[in-house]
Amino acid sequence: MLEKTNRVNMLFDFYGPLLKDRQRQFLEMYYREDLTLSEIAELMEVTRQAVYDQVKRTESVLEQYEEKLQLLSRFQERQSRIGRLLSLVDSDSTDWDQERIRTLVKELAELEWNEEA
């Protein structure tokens, strides 16, 4: 469940501005404020089922945005490569793997150039 919560929160960070106000409200209350469906229903003066449906539909919308735009997956790929690059550079060894560093930098550059295209 924590993994799903983290994913939805990250998707929300990227695609939240594309959501309708009500969709944003429900997700913020459910995932960020950690309110229960019943608490949200009471605050919004709707049924618990309406809250559940809205949250599920909005999660689906976020996944659809990610499927098309892939902002989260590209971000995660960049973070992974930057992490590997930093671990090579930060290693105590003075014998850096120059070729591996060069390859990682080129891969990062390609990711950026492909996003701009």
C-alpha positions in Angstrom: 0.0 0.0 0.0 2.8 2.4 0.8 4.3 1.8 -2.7 1.0 2.7 -4.3 0.6 5.8 -2.1 4.1 7.0 -3.0 3.4 6.4 -6.7 0.1 8.3 -6.6 1.7 11.1 -4.7 4.5 11.3 -7.3 2.0 11.2 -10.2 0.0 13.9 -8.4 3.2 16.1 -8.2 3.6 15.8 -12.0 0.0 15.9 -13.2 -1.9 17.5 -10.4 -2.2 20.8 -12.3 -4.0 18.9 -15.1 -6.8 17.7 -12.8 -10.1 19.4 -12.1 -10.3 21.2 -8.7 -12.6 18.5 -7.2 -10.3 15.7 -8.3 -7.4 17.5 -6.7 -9.3 18.1 -3.5 -10.3 14.4 -3.1 -6.7 13.2 -3.8 -5.1 15.7 -1.5 -7.5 14.8 1.4 -7.1 11.0 0.8 -3.4 10.7 0.0 -1.7 13.8 1.5 -3.9 14.5 4.5 -4.5 10.8 5.1 -8.3 11.2 5.7 -10.5 8.2 5.5 -13.2 7.9 2.9 -15.8 8.5 5.5 -14.1 11.6 6.8 -13.9 13.0 3.3 -17.5 12.1 2.6 -18.6 14.0 5.6 -16.5 17.1 4.7 -17.6 17.1 1.1 -21.2 16.2 1.9 -21.3 13.2 -0.4 -21.5 9.4 0.2 -18.5 7.3 1.1 -19.0 5.4 -2.2 -18.9 8.7 -4.2 -15.5 9.5 -2.6 -14.2 6.0 -3.4 -15.3 6.3 -7.0 -13.8 9.8 -7.4 -10.5 8.7 -5.9 -10.3 5.6 -8.1 -11.3 7.5 -11.3 -8.7 10.2 -10.5 -6.0 7.6 -9.9 -6.9 6.1 -13.3 -6.6 9.6 -14.9 -3.2 10.1 -13.4 -2.0 6.7 -14.8 -3.4 7.6 -18.2 -1.4 10.9 -18.2 1.7 8.9 -17.2 1.1 6.3 -19.9 1.0 9.1 -22.5 3.5 11.6 -21.2 5.9 9.4 -19.1 7.1 12.3 -17.0 7.4 10.2 -13.8 9.2 7.3 -15.6 11.7 9.7 -17.2 12.3 11.4 -13.9 13.0 8.1 -12.2 15.3 7.0 -15.0 17.3 10.3 -14.7 17.5 9.9 -10.9 18.8 6.4 -11.3 21.5 7.4 -13.7 22.5 10.4 -11.7 22.7 8.2 -8.6 25.0 5.7 -10.4 27.1 8.6 -11.7 27.4 10.1 -8.2 28.4 6.8 -6.7 31.2 6.4 -9.2 32.4 10.0 -8.7 32.1 9.8 -4.9 33.9 6.5 -4.5 37.1 6.6 -2.4 39.0 5.2 -5.3 41.2 7.6 -7.3 40.9 5.1 -10.1 37.6 6.2 -11.6 36.0 4.2 -14.4 36.3 7.0 -17.0 34.4 5.1 -19.6 31.5 4.2 -17.4 31.3 7.9 -16.3 31.4 9.0 -19.9 28.6 6.5 -20.8 26.4 7.7 -18.0 26.8 11.3 -18.9 26.0 10.6 -22.5 22.9 8.6 -21.4 21.7 11.6 -19.3 22.3 14.0 -22.2 20.3 11.7 -24.5 17.4 11.6 -22.0 17.3 15.4 -21.9 17.6 15.8 -25.7 14.8 13.3 -26.3 12.5 15.1 -23.9 13.1 18.4 -25.7 12.4 16.9 -29.1 
